[in-house]
Amino acid sequence: MAYLPVAFILAGMTAYTVLAGADFGAGLWTLLAVGSSADARRIRDEARHAMGPVWEANHVWLVFVLVVAWTAYPVAYGSITSTLAAPLLIAAIGIIFRGAAYALRGVADSSRFAEYLFALASVLTPFALGTAIGAIAVGRVPVGNAAGNLVTSWLNPASVLIGALAVAFSGYLAAVYLAADSLRQSKRGGGADGAYGDGGDGSLASAFRRRALAAGLVSGALALAGLLVMRHSGLNLTHGVALALVVVSGVAGLATMALCWWRRFGLARVTAALAVAAVVVGWAAGQAPRFLPGMTVVQAAASRSTLVALIIAVIGGAVVLIPSLALLFSLYLRGRLDTPEQHLAVEVGAAGAGASGRDWRGQVRSGVPDGAIGVAAGEGEGGGEGGGEGGGGVGADGGVAIGGEVGGGVAVDGSAVLMSGARMRVWGGAAVVGLVAGAGLLVFADATWAHLLGVACLVVCAVSVFGLAAPNDA
């Protein structure tokens, strides 16, 4: 029974790596798609669009892993979170900043700043989580409250290599998934020229195909190097079940490369996920039965009554969670959850061709007549007309004319006005300072007054985030 929660943790870690890892990888490709060329813009837009319906749901697995770990293995959990407080805090801040930047990128005129923040957080978070996993794998986390070195436990060659591998895996998964999504959009005829998707020519799918092949090569090289480094650091993955899973990962990775080369992206999604999942399970197989140095899984387990209650709770939750997530992803893969801005882009692309225009964020797009194009809320029928560089109009039926570079502009449903850059900088700065100061005081300080001040700083952060999200006229 002591090993059953380990199976739950591995299942959650695998799901988080395969699903949320791809979301982090989308941020990596956003960061690398530099410049203002049409191709770079299309890559950034497709990466943002594709993860829209599912990025929040994927963090369910991280919460699940943490809850099971601290319930089933409390002493080991306390040892891990105290020794690895720094990388775990970095990952938590990265997740928060990434989510905030993703949500605010569509409502702030400083969208490039939010885009860069989103991209950097998407790289930093998997790296920090990977270094934490590496520290556990090579035995750098002893039993006891903060018993290990707070710096070298996760900043060592093996841990840093695992962190880099986590980033590479994220980019690899994202490129394969985005190639499949782009091809789906191309076949549907969605994503008009200069907007989300290929405009029907398959060029965006080809761009992600090249990235998938490159990321696959980098991931394979890092994985092979990791076998040697981990063996030197005390974790041997070249025998028994661990070796079998390493072979499975290698075969699945080669199959993914071949399928991407042949443009069979649907099957490539499955083999890419299998390749990464086999690495996660192989690590656990190589480390078993050790949980932490001097502590086995059986020794780390909580009482039998606690484990029984946990198992019942997990099974009961799975009855609700798994069908819900299955429905979510089935709708997503069939294109039933395409975001409103995608429909707007399609209507704008259909309205004109050849001239330059501006999309719903005020960015230059090809294939749109200069000025603004009225699009009705929801379906894009009717709508208003608006002018040129600085403005937009609202139609009688709620349609919106999108246009302008400076201030102004109305959200797709006509409900919000884009905030000014100065306002975003003030609220954004307050949110960052409040979050960092509050988290630091609560984690590292012992005095009661410091904890109270930390709570106050987090309240400031929360208020600032609401200020960022509020429209100008609120």
C-alpha positions in Angstrom: 0.0 0.0 0.0 2.9 2.4 0.7 3.8 2.4 -3.0 0.3 3.2 -4.3 0.6 6.9 -3.6 3.9 6.8 -5.5 2.0 5.6 -8.5 -0.5 8.5 -8.1 2.4 10.9 -7.9 4.1 9.5 -11.0 0.8 9.6 -12.9 0.3 13.3 -11.9 4.0 14.2 -12.7 3.7 12.4 -16.1 0.4 14.3 -17.0 1.9 17.6 -15.8 5.1 17.1 -17.8 3.3 16.0 -21.0 0.5 18.6 -20.9 1.7 21.6 -18.9 5.2 21.0 -20.3 3.8 21.7 -23.8 2.3 24.9 -22.5 5.7 26.0 -21.2 7.3 25.1 -24.5 4.8 27.4 -26.3 6.4 30.2 -24.3 9.8 29.0 -25.4 8.9 29.3 -29.0 7.3 32.7 -28.3 10.6 33.9 -26.9 12.6 32.6 -29.8 10.3 34.0 -32.4 12.0 37.4 -32.4 11.4 40.2 -34.8 8.4 41.8 -36.4 8.2 39.7 -39.5 5.0 38.1 -40.5 6.3 34.6 -39.8 7.5 35.5 -36.3 4.1 37.1 -35.5 2.2 34.1 -36.7 4.3 31.7 -34.6 3.7 33.9 -31.5 0.0 34.1 -32.2 -0.4 30.4 -32.8 1.5 29.5 -29.7 -0.8 31.8 -27.6 -4.0 30.7 -29.4 -3.3 26.9 -29.1 -2.9 26.8 -25.4 -5.8 29.1 -24.6 -8.5 26.6 -23.7 -6.3 24.3 -21.5 -3.4 26.1 -19.9 -5.2 26.6 -16.5 -6.6 23.1 -16.4 -3.1 21.5 -16.8 -2.0 22.9 -13.4 -4.5 20.6 -11.7 -1.8 17.9 -12.0 0.7 19.9 -10.1 -1.7 20.6 -7.3 -2.6 16.9 -7.3 1.1 15.8 -7.0 1.7 18.2 -4.1 -1.4 17.2 -2.1 -0.7 13.4 -2.5 3.0 13.9 -1.6 2.4 15.9 1.6 -0.4 13.6 2.7 1.2 10.2 2.0 4.9 11.1 2.7 4.9 14.1 5.2 8.4 13.8 6.5 9.9 13.4 3.0 7.7 16.3 1.7 8.9 18.6 4.5 12.5 17.7 3.8 12.1 18.4 0.0 10.3 21.7 0.3 12.6 23.1 3.0 15.9 22.1 1.3 14.6 23.0 -2.2 12.7 26.1 -1.1 14.6 28.4 -3.6 13.8 26.5 -6.9 10.2 25.8 -5.8 9.7 29.5 -5.0 11.2 30.4 -8.3 8.8 28.0 -10.0 5.8 29.3 -8.1 6.6 32.9 -9.0 7.2 31.9 -12.6 3.8 30.2 -12.8 2.1 33.3 -11.3 3.8 35.8 -13.6 3.3 33.5 -16.6 -0.4 33.3 -16.0 -0.8 37.0 -15.3 1.2 37.9 -18.4 -0.8 35.5 -20.6 -4.1 36.9 -19.3 -3.0 40.6 -19.6 -1.3 40.4 -23.0 -4.7 40.7 -24.7 -5.9 43.7 -22.8 -2.8 45.9 -22.5 -1.3 48.1 -25.1 2.2 47.1 -23.8 1.5 43.6 -25.2 5.1 43.0 -26.1 6.2 43.5 -22.5 3.6 41.0 -21.3 4.6 38.6 -24.1 8.3 38.7 -23.1 7.3 38.2 -19.4 5.2 35.2 -20.4 8.0 33.7 -22.5 10.7 34.2 -19.9 8.5 32.7 -17.1 7.7 29.8 -19.4 11.4 28.9 -19.6 12.3 29.7 -16.0 9.5 27.6 -14.4 10.3 24.2 -16.0 14.0 24.8 -15.5 13.5 25.4 -11.7 11.2 22.4 -11.4 13.7 20.3 -13.3 16.6 21.3 -11.0 14.4 20.3 -8.0 13.7 16.8 -9.6 17.4 16.5 -10.3 18.3 17.2 -6.7 16.0 14.5 -5.5 17.2 12.0 -8.1 20.9 12.3 -7.2 20.3 12.3 -3.4 21.0 16.0 -2.6 18.0 16.2 -0.3 18.7 14.6 3.1 16.0 13.9 5.6 15.3 16.8 8.0 14.1 20.3 7.9 16.4 22.3 5.5 19.1 19.7 6.2 20.6 20.1 2.7 22.5 23.0 1.3 20.0 25.6 0.1 22.1 26.4 -3.0 24.3 23.5 -4.1 21.5 21.0 -3.6 19.9 22.2 -6.8 22.7 24.2 -8.5 25.0 21.3 -9.4 25.8 19.7 -12.8 23.3 16.9 -12.6 20.4 19.1 -11.4 21.2 21.9 -14.0 21.3 19.3 -16.7 17.9 18.0 -15.7 16.6 21.5 -15.7 17.9 22.1 -19.2 16.3 18.8 -20.3 13.0 19.9 -18.8 13.1 23.0 -21.0 14.1 21.0 -24.1 11.3 18.5 -23.5 8.8 21.3 -23.2 9.9 22.9 -26.4 9.9 19.5 -28.1 6.3 18.6 -27.0 5.1 22.1 -27.8 6.5 22.1 -31.3 4.9 18.7 -32.1 1.5 19.7 -30.7 1.6 23.1 -32.4 2.4 21.6 -35.7 -0.6 19.3 -35.4 -2.9 22.2 -34.3 -1.6 24.4 -37.2 -2.3 21.6 -39.7 -5.8 21.2 -38.3 -6.4 24.9 -38.7 -5.1 24.8 -42.2 -7.4 22.0 -43.2 -10.4 23.8 -41.7 -9.5 26.9 -43.7 -9.2 28.9 -40.4 -6.6 31.4 -39.5 -6.7 33.8 -42.5 -3.5 35.2 -43.9 -1.6 37.0 -41.2 -3.8 35.7 -38.5 -3.9 32.5 -36.5 -3.1 29.4 -38.5 -1.6 28.9 -42.0 -4.1 30.7 -44.2 -4.5 27.3 -45.8 -1.0 26.8 -47.2 0.5 24.7 -44.4 3.5 27.0 -43.9 3.0 27.5 -40.2 2.8 23.7 -39.6 6.0 23.4 -41.6 7.7 26.0 -39.3 6.7 24.1 -36.2 7.8 20.8 -37.9 11.3 22.2 -38.3 11.3 23.2 -34.6 10.0 19.8 -33.5 12.9 18.1 -35.4 15.5 20.5 -34.0 14.1 20.2 -30.4 14.0 16.4 -30.8 17.7 16.3 -31.6 18.6 18.6 -28.7 16.4 16.6 -26.3 17.9 13.3 -27.4 21.5 14.7 -27.0 20.7 16.0 -23.5 19.0 12.7 -22.5 22.0 10.7 -23.5 24.3 13.1 -21.7 22.0 12.8 -18.7 22.5 9.1 -18.5 26.2 9.5 -18.1 26.0 12.4 -15.7 23.3 10.8 -13.5 25.3 7.5 -13.3 28.3 9.5 -12.2 26.1 11.2 -9.6 24.8 8.0 -8.1 21.6 7.2 -10.1 22.1 4.3 -12.6 19.5 4.1 -15.3 21.2 1.5 -17.4 19.9 -1.7 -15.8 16.6 -3.4 -15.1 13.2 -1.7 -15.6 14.9 1.7 -15.8 16.9 0.6 -18.9 13.8 -0.9 -20.5 12.0 2.5 -20.1 15.1 4.3 -21.5 14.8 2.1 -24.6 11.1 2.8 -24.9 11.8 6.5 -24.6 14.5 6.3 -27.3 12.3 4.3 -29.7 9.3 6.6 -29.2 11.6 9.6 -29.8 12.9 8.2 -33.0 9.3 7.4 -34.1 8.3 11.0 -33.4 11.1 12.3 -35.5 10.1 10.0 -38.4 6.4 10.9 -38.1 7.2 14.6 -38.0 9.3 14.2 -41.1 6.4 12.5 -42.8 4.0 15.1 -41.4 1.9 12.6 -39.5 1.5 15.0 -36.6 -1.5 13.3 -35.0 0.5 10.1 -34.3 3.6 12.2 -33.5 1.7 13.7 -30.5 1.2 10.3 -29.0 4.8 9.1 -29.5 6.3 12.4 -28.3 4.2 12.1 -25.1 5.3 8.5 -24.7 8.9 9.4 -25.0 8.8 12.0 -22.3 6.5 9.9 -20.0 9.0 7.0 -20.2 11.8 9.2 -18.9 9.7 10.3 -15.9 8.8 6.7 -15.0 12.3 5.5 -15.7 13.7 7.9 -13.2 11.4 6.5 -10.5 12.3 2.9 -11.4 16.0 3.7 -11.2 15.7 5.4 -7.8 13.4 2.8 -6.2 13.1 1.9 -3.4 15.0 5.0 -2.2 12.9 8.0 -1.6 15.5 10.2 0.1 19.0 9.3 1.2 18.5 6.8 4.1 14.8 6.7 3.7 12.8 4.2 1.7 9.3 4.6 0.3 7.9 2.3 3.1 9.7 4.3 5.8 8.5 7.6 4.4 4.8 6.5 4.2 2.2 7.9 6.6 0.0 5.6 8.7 -2.2 3.0 7.1 -5.4 4.9 8.0 -4.1 8.0 6.3 -3.1 6.1 3.1 -6.6 4.4 3.0 -8.3 7.7 3.3 -6.1 9.2 0.6 -6.7 6.3 -1.8 -10.4 6.6 -1.4 -10.3 10.4 -1.9 -8.2 10.0 -5.1 -10.5 7.4 -6.6 -13.5 9.5 -5.8 -11.9 12.6 -7.3 -10.8 10.7 -10.4 -14.5 9.8 -11.1 -15.1 13.5 -11.6 -11.8 14.8 -12.8 -10.8 12.3 -15.5 -14.1 12.4 -17.5 -14.1 16.2 -17.2 -10.6 16.5 -18.6 -11.3 14.0 -21.3 -14.2 16.1 -22.4 -12.1 19.2 -22.3 -9.3 17.8 -24.5 -11.7 16.1 -26.9 -13.5 19.4 -27.5 -10.1 21.1 -27.9 -8.7 18.6 -30.3 -11.8 18.9 -32.5 -11.5 22.7 -32.6 -14.7 23.3 -30.6 -12.9 25.6 -28.2 -11.2 27.9 -30.6 -10.9 31.3 -29.0 -13.0 34.4 -30.0 -9.9 36.2 -31.3 -9.4 33.4 -33.8 -12.9 33.9 -35.2 -12.3 37.6 -35.3 -9.1 37.0 -37.3 -10.9 34.8 -39.7 -13.6 37.4 -40.4 -11.0 40.2 -40.8 -9.1 38.0 -43.2 -12.2 37.4 -45.2 -13.1 41.1 -45.4 -10.1 42.1 -47.6 -6.8 41.2 -49.0 -3.6 42.8 -50.2 -3.5 45.9 -48.0 -2.1 46.4 -44.5 -4.4 46.6 -41.5 -4.4 46.0 -37.8 -5.6 43.1 -35.7 -7.6 43.1 -32.5 -4.5 44.2 -30.5 -3.7 47.1 -32.8 -0.7 45.1 -34.4 -0.1 45.3 -38.1 -1.6 42.4 -40.1 -1.6 41.7 -43.8 -4.7 41.0 -45.8 -6.9 43.6 -44.1 -7.9 47.0 -45.5 -6.3 50.0 -43.9 -8.5 51.3 -41.1 -10.8 49.1 -39.0 -13.3 46.4 -39.9 -16.6 45.9 -38.0 -17.0 42.5 -36.5 -20.1 41.5 -34.5 -19.6 40.0 -31.1 -19.6 36.2 -31.2 -20.3 35.5 -34.9 -18.9 38.5 -36.7 -22.0 39.7 -38.5 -22.9 43.3 -38.8 -20.6 45.5 -36.8 -19.4 49.0 -37.1 -16.8 50.8 -39.0 -14.0 52.8 -37.5 -11.2 54.9 -38.7 -7.5 54.8 -39.3 -4.6 55.1 -36.8 -6.2 56.1 -33.6 -9.7 54.9 -33.3 -12.4 52.3 -33.7 -16.2 52.2 -33.8 -19.0 50.1 -32.4 -21.9 48.9 -34.5 -25.5 49.0 -33.6 -25.5 45.3 -32.8 -22.5 45.3 -30.6 -19.9 44.8 -33.4 -16.6 46.5 -32.9 -14.2 48.3 -35.2 -10.7 47.5 -34.2 -8.0 49.9 -35.0 -5.4 52.3 -33.8 -1.9 52.2 -32.4 -2.2 54.7 -29.5 -4.4 54.1 -26.5 -8.0 53.5 -27.4 -9.3 50.4 -29.1 -12.1 48.3 -27.7 -12.1 44.7 -26.7 -13.8 42.1 -29.0 -17.1 42.2 -27.1 -17.0 46.0 -26.7 -16.7 45.7 -22.9 -13.3 47.0 -22.0 -10.9 49.7 -23.1 -7.2 49.0 -23.3 -5.2 50.6 -20.5 -2.4 53.0 -21.0 1.2 51.9 -20.9 1.9 54.2 -17.9 -1.0 52.7 -15.9 0.2 49.2 -16.7 3.7 50.0 -15.5 2.4 51.4 -12.2 0.1 48.5 -11.4 2.5 45.9 -12.8 5.4 47.2 -10.7 3.2 47.2 -7.6 2.1 43.6 -8.3 5.7 42.4 -8.8 7.0 44.2 -5.7 4.1 43.0 -3.6 4.4 39.4 -4.7 8.2 39.2 -4.2 8.3 41.0 -0.9 5.3 39.1 0.5 6.6 35.7 -0.5 10.0 36.5 0.8 8.8 37.7 4.2 6.5 34.8 4.7 9.0 32.2 3.6 12.3 33.5 5.1 11.3 35.6 8.1 10.4 34.3 11.5 9.0 37.4 13.3 5.3 37.9 13.6 5.5 41.5 12.3 7.3 40.3 9.2 4.6 37.7 8.5 1.9 40.4 8.9 3.8 42.7 6.6 4.2 39.8 4.1 0.4 39.3 4.1 -0.1 43.0 3.5 2.3 42.9 0.5 0.4 40.0 -1.0 -2.9 42.0 -0.6 -1.2 44.9 -2.4 -0.2 42.4 -5.2 -3.8 41.1 -5.4 -5.2 44.6 -5.6 -2.7 45.6 -8.3 -3.6 42.6 -10.4 -7.3 43.6 -10.2 -6.1 47.1 -11.2 -4.3 45.7 -14.2 -7.4 43.7 -15.3 -9.8 46.6 -14.9 -10.7 48.7 -17.9 -9.7 52.4 -18.1 -13.1 53.7 -17.3 -13.6 51.4 -14.3 
